């Protein structure tokens, strides 16, 4: 068999699973840039594999991707220690089908991705593979170099940890969109009371400027503090400011433009019609993929 034919077979298999592999890497890392690097590393290893010896190409590719993502995740953990201010996942402009898949949309939401940040690298890998992608324990064990029994224990511990911290309810796209639209109206009108009525009493605001753009250096908690921060910040703005609706990480969000240039992505978590979490990404390095949609999949 010629080398070209082997590469063609490898390419065909890789392309068929690419969206899945990217989703696995992104959910493990919270960074599209790093996920793309992981896919490149996965490809370089995949073309060296004897495909005739591979029984399940999807499982094998997921295993390679997981191992590379784990290596990258440990490096990122050290990088985040010196990060300026809160670290938020890189927002993705997602395709309409992501929003229609409730399970996928929840798993890549800003709120859930932030919960995953509180897991250890191995716990995160096990949780993502088991709870999000329904990978078998034996396959996960091969991917993370643990025994199936150990993986079961890690999965149980990670599930309990995430369940205690994840949002209590899954909110419909319609409810989130309505809250986001009300949020824009309150900001544009400058009505502080309207803003307070929209925010939950224990709302959390997190801004990610990465030390490049001005942003709060720690989370702001409480409706009064968050409302005054927002009203003061937008009230002092001296250049043209516009909000545009968008779909980020499978949920309605806002693209904020200053003087015609993209400045921020604003994502919100909504419960019972009120905003409980506001996530504002300003770091330019994390806004590079907002220009085009990113396809994600669980299968």
DAVENBEL-V258005 format. One line per field, one symbol per residue. ss: DSSP state (H for helix, E for strand, C for the rest). burial: 1 if it has 16 or more other ideal C-beta (glycine too) atoms within 10 Angstrom, else 0. A space follows every 50 residues. Layout:
ss: ???
burial: ???
This chain:
ss: CCHHHHHHHHHHHHHHHHHHHHHHHHHHHCCHHHHHHHHHHHHHHHCCCC HHHCCCHHHHHHHHHHHHHHHHHHHHHHHHCCCCCCCCCCCCEECHHHHH CHHHHHHCCHHHHHHHCCCCHHHHHHHHHHHHCCCCHHHHHHHHCCCHHH HHHHHHHHHHHHHHHCCCCCCCHHHHHHHHHHHHHHHHHCCHHHHHHHEE EEEEEEEECCCCCCCCCCCEECHHHHHHHHHHHHHCCCCCEEEEEEEECC EEEEEEEECCEEEEEEEEEEECCEEEEEEEECCHHHCHHHHCCECCCCC
burial: 00000000010011001111111111111111011011101110010010 00000011111111111111011001000000001111111111100110 10011111111111110010111111111111101010111111010001 11011001001100011000100001101101110110000100110111 00111111110010110001001001100110000000000010011111 1111111000001111111110001111111110011011000101110
